[in-house]
């Protein structure tokens, strides 16, 4: 599970989806081609991992925040993670959760990202699925066995966004949903949001 968490952090933060206030995208974001599923994942992962080569965590976090709003469907994913609880919570609780989610994601995984500074993503094939595709890839780290990763992408607006990721057979959305469910069952929804804010 620890390897999954590391990989999740690397690809999610390098690729993903939502900020409370979007900032101007830096040059690396302009290199992402989301007109085709395979090119999307190839160029997206390349831009993500290139940020790690700077060696600066503050620069990496700034870059990740600018990429977050463009290429990962965090609104949809965020709703899936609390699907069990959404009918029971108030609009204020929901707004607080959505506001806490980006910071929680970034700061939960940012410190682990540099373990993947030398990694590369090789796209193997793309399988059409409805209005999107499943992009099969391998994450290659020098001196280690390749990690299989399947990116689920959906066409949203004028391009594609990542809506899920399966790493070494572990479904990201299902795993994080189970984590959130367990926390809410034990502590309540407000405590989940408080915990997320403390990590953000």
Secondary structure, DSSP 8 states (H G I E B T S, - for coil): -HHHHHHHHHHHHHH----SS-----HHHHT---SSHHHHHHHHHHHHHHHHTT--HHHHHHHHHHHHHHHB-HHHHHHHHTHHHHTTS-HHHHHHHHHHHHHHHHHHHGGGGGGGTT-EEEEEEEEEETTEEEEEEEEE-TTS--EEEEEEEEEETTEEEEEEEEETTEEHHHHHHHHHHHHHHHH-HHHHHHHHHHH-
